[in-house]
Amino acid sequence: MPKPQTYANHRRFDPLVHFALVPFFLASALALVAYLIKHPSLHNAWLVLAGFAVLLLTLTVRGYALRVQDRLIRLEERLRMERLLPEDLKARIPELTVRQCVGLRFASDGELADRVREALAEGLNDEGIKKRIQVWRPDTFRV
């Protein structure tokens, strides 16, 4: 049985991206720079640019996935808040930032209203919200 998700262990790494693709393309780009220094030519300079372009492409694609995930979280959390929050807080849902919605997704239904009040009153970011959560609601579908 997997360990329950908490603030301490909720971060997730994508092994293919974090431990294979990015290190490989970074090492390749740096090796191409070293080769260019030893053997300067237009062709080798072009290879360096191509190497860094592939690295940037990898990072950009990862960023797109995270951005789409954040948009979905914002939508899911707004729907959840419409269902669970008292009327005074429902009117303030549009004031929440995307980062605040990302943090609030881990708050249990019972403490959501308290965390929303704190986030709005104190301008908490996602990390500040997550640190205050008492009953963790796991999110296992993250990218």
N, C-alpha and C positions, 0 to 999 in steps of 0.2 A: 504494500500500500504506500503510495507516495506521501512524502512529508507535507503537512498542511502549509499552505502559502501564508507568509507573513511579510511584514515590511523588510525584515532581514534577508529574506530569500526570494522576493518577488521579481527581481530583475532577471531577464532572460537573454541568453546569448544564442545566436543562430550559428552553430558550429561551422557550417559551410561558409558563411560570410565572414564571421569574426576570426576564425582560426585557420581558414584555408584560402579563400579568395583574396581578401585584403592583404594578408601577409605575403602571399605569393606575388600579387601584382606590385606591391610596394618593393619587395626584394628585386623583382625583375626590373622595375624602373630604375632603382638605384644601381643595379648591375650595368644597365645600359648607360647610365651617366658615367660610371667608372670606365666603361669601354670607350665612350666618346672622348674622355680625357686622354686616354692612352692612344687612341686612333681617331683624331679629329677629322670629320668629313661631314658633308651635307647629309649624306645617307644615314650616318650614325646619329646625327642631330635629329633627323626625322624619326628614327627609331625611339629616341628618348621621348620625343613629344607623343608618339603613339603609345609608348608604355605608360606615361602619365595619363593620357586620355582614357586608357582602359581602366586604370585605377580610379579616376574620377567618375567614369561611367558606373563602376561597381558601387561606389559610395552614393551616387545620385539615385540609382535604382533602389538601394536600401532606404534612402531618405523618402522616396516616393511611397514606398510601402508603409513606412511609419506615419507619413502624413495622411494617407487614406485611412489607416487604422485610427488615428486621432479624430478624424471627421466622423467615423462610425461610432466611436466612443461618445463623442459629443451628442450625436443623435440619440443613441441608446440611453444616455444619462438624462437627456432632456425629457424623453418619454417616461423614464422611470420617475423623475422628479415631478412631472405633471400628475402622476398617479399617487405619489407618496407624500409630497410636501403639503403643509397647511397653506391656506389661501394667501396669507401675507407673503410667504416665500415664493409661491408660484409666480407671482407678478415680478419677482426679481430674478428669475431664471436667466433672462437675456443678459443680465449683468455679469454672469459667470464667464470667465475666459475658457478657452479650449483646454489650457493646462490645468485649470481648476477642475474641469469636468473629468479630465484624465485621472486626477488624484481622487476625486469623489467616487469613482467607479468601484473602489475597494471598500467603501464604507457600507456596512450592513444597512438594511432597510430601517432598522430601529434607531440608528444613530445618524442617518443621512441628514435630517433637518438640523441637528446640532452642528454637524460639520459644514453644511451650507451657510448657516448663520456666521460661523467663525470665519469661513473663507471670505464672505462678503464684508464683514465688519473689519477684519484685520488684513485683508488683501493677501491672504496666504497663497503661495504657489502650490504646485502639485506635491512637492516634497513635504512642505509644512502640513498639508492636509493629511497625507499618508502617515506621518509620524504621530498624529493625534487619534488615529482610528483605533478603537478599542476591540471591536469585533470585525475581523478581516473577512471580506467577501472576495474569494479568489477569482482571478481572471486567468484562465488557462488557455485562452484562444489568442493570446498576443502573438504578434509577428516577432 
